[in-house]
Amino acid sequence: MRGLVCAIFCLMMTTAANAVEIEYWQYSYKTRIDAMEKLIEAFEAENPDITVTHNNFPYAQYRTKVAAAVAAGEGPDVVQLYYGWLHDYLAAGILQPLSQESFPHSEIEQEFFPMVGSMKSGGDYYALPTAVRSLALFWNKKIFREAGLDPEVPPKTLDELVEFAKKLTQRDPAGNITQAGLTMGPINQDHNWWREVLVRQFGGVPYNADNSKVMYDDEAGRAAFQYYADFATRHKTSVVDFMDKGEIAFKAGRAAMHIDGSFVLSFLKRTRGGRNRLEWGVAELPEHNGIKSNFSSYWVNGITSKASGEKKLAAEKFLKFITSPRAMQYWLDQVGELPARKAVAYRDDNRNHPEFGAFIRGLDYAHTTLFYSESAQRKTVVDMLDRIVLNGMSVDESLAIAAQEDQNIIDAALIEIREAAAAKESTGVSSDE
Amino acid sequence: MSKRTIAQKRAIWAWVFMAVPLVYFILVRFYPTLDAFSISLTDWNIVGEKRYIGFDNFVVLFNDPVFWVVLGNTFEYLILGVPISLLLSFIIAYYLDQIRFGHGFLRACYFIPFLTTAVAMAWVWRWFYQPVPIGMINLALGQLGIAQFEFLRSTTQALPAVLAPAIWAGLGFQIVIFMAGLRAIPKTYYEAAKVDGAGAWQTLTEITLPQLRPTIVFLVVISSIGFLRIFDQVYNMTQEGEGGPLNATRPLVLHIYKAAFDDFEMGMAAAQTVVLFLILMVITVFQLRVLRHDR
């Protein structure tokens, strides 16, 4: 009799526990979806009482879907977001803070790369990355060889970059560039290269410490942008958006050098074989005045305000799992994105990897930009270059306009944040009473 | 108990059948349209509360220099697009109507672009317009020894370059409508003109064009609305769908899209929608008035 009661009780317990089902959302990207499916399988094997439903949406609709679903009390318990969206998500009340018990601050601060600090707001962490990305310089070994350069030696400094680019550029009899020395795509990754790398290398900083003021409208910023624009206007080694997109020109063997993120690796690896096979190498970004810098961006996972009770515990477990060293190594091997934990990234075979290595080494000195609106702020850099290249405006004048536009975006966003915080506070007080 | 007349019964049935589309239109068309007016008076980021701010969105909008550039572009699409496309389609329809050999095949050739998805077409044209070494047009010009055009990378050439495939895509539809209009003109008019000894030009201006008036009114109105709402071509032919370079190709609808789904400023997007609505309404009413007046 007692055995039966016990058995029934146990059965009830397991069915109750089985009922914990959480939902995970990310945007549609083939390799990531496959990797996440595998991670979920492994997680469910370890935690048979938790089921994770995995949902994904095209990038274009992703943000809108998350915002609408969570506002309606539906959708994901654990959600993936771009680091730059954090302030939007906090203002909209989509995320809840990660508890100190499950995610001790000291552990995050010791084990993750320092840029994760930007996921902290008001003393709480809100999200953690599985993987991070950084920039590096790709070079085409075959073109180097043809130009009489050592195919194994990429440029180490910004001056060498110019010098190499000049040697590697080819033009038709009419003077049109048929092979670019260096790709130029401000709308792709170059705006990040300029903002966080060039500006710093020329002795400036892009924004002030609390990220409320544009600081690049000075001598350093001007010199940095002059350096960049010169590739198109003075050295004539590049055409802006040559062959539509730098990565395409590079992959087609029509550009000798290209700066891009680690996410391009998989695109470049899918090349056809044969005689014209693309031979490329990847190196750390060139330094200048002895200053090394890099730009890092990442996707993070957070727990939504919707998860509570059992679901919250399950969500925490799942988040812990997908940000564990094991998951990160798997992610690197499968997706090609860099581990967010130093210990994993610094493993010898990762750090010295012929492809990932340059990116991982770049993480040591990488900076993140806390965008208020990535697309709008990016556009200020794109337009800054277009005014110079297309309309012949001086760098000084164009930089001043861009700085003002950027500052306006920041000011508008800060007002909004302040208003949202005030609104939250007033509702918070009334619910306490 | 009075029996319903047949007419009454018919009316009831008509309403029964109309009820479904009517409900659909009210819910999916009219209600959101009206709602856009009220959203345009708020500050709303899709989540969270709508905050009433009066006409602030409109004030900000009218003080934004980019908005005026965008509005200028929108009218440029209209002013270039409507006459060019109507002239081309009329000429093609006029001559196509006179040939018998290969008529069906030629008509299909002109109509196919209308059936093709705008996105695929925009991307093909985007590649046509590239500079050497890959752009087809510039490669051909190079062969002829002509300097290459900047096309999409020029602040002056980009808008016409984006407009060209839009005109081309709409041509098939306009040609078919024009041909239907041409066929509807009674043969007897032409016979009478011949008997009276009228020349080809006189026949065209005195008979064909006046008889096509309703067709022309219809096409002007429809294509005006189409060019004022241009989006797909610009979104797909410019870098990251920004309507560049330097906003040179950005039309109002793209500006609305960016405000709504990049910046999540739904109030601002709705305000621009209201502006677009008013422009469309004024232009359409004006065109109907002017073009339809009795001779």
Interface residues (C-beta under 8 A of the other chain):
Chain A: A60 R63 T64 A67 A68 V70 A71 D88 A91 A92 G93 I94 D172 A174 N176 I177 T178 I187 V239 V240 D241 F242 M243 D244 R254 S373 S375 A376 K379 V382 D383 D386 R387 L390 N391 A420 A423
Chain B: N45 I46 V47 G48 E49 R126 W127 Q130 P131 V132 P133 I134 G142 A147 Q148 R153 S154 T155 Q239 E240 E242 G244 P245 L246 N247 K258 F261 D262 D263 F264
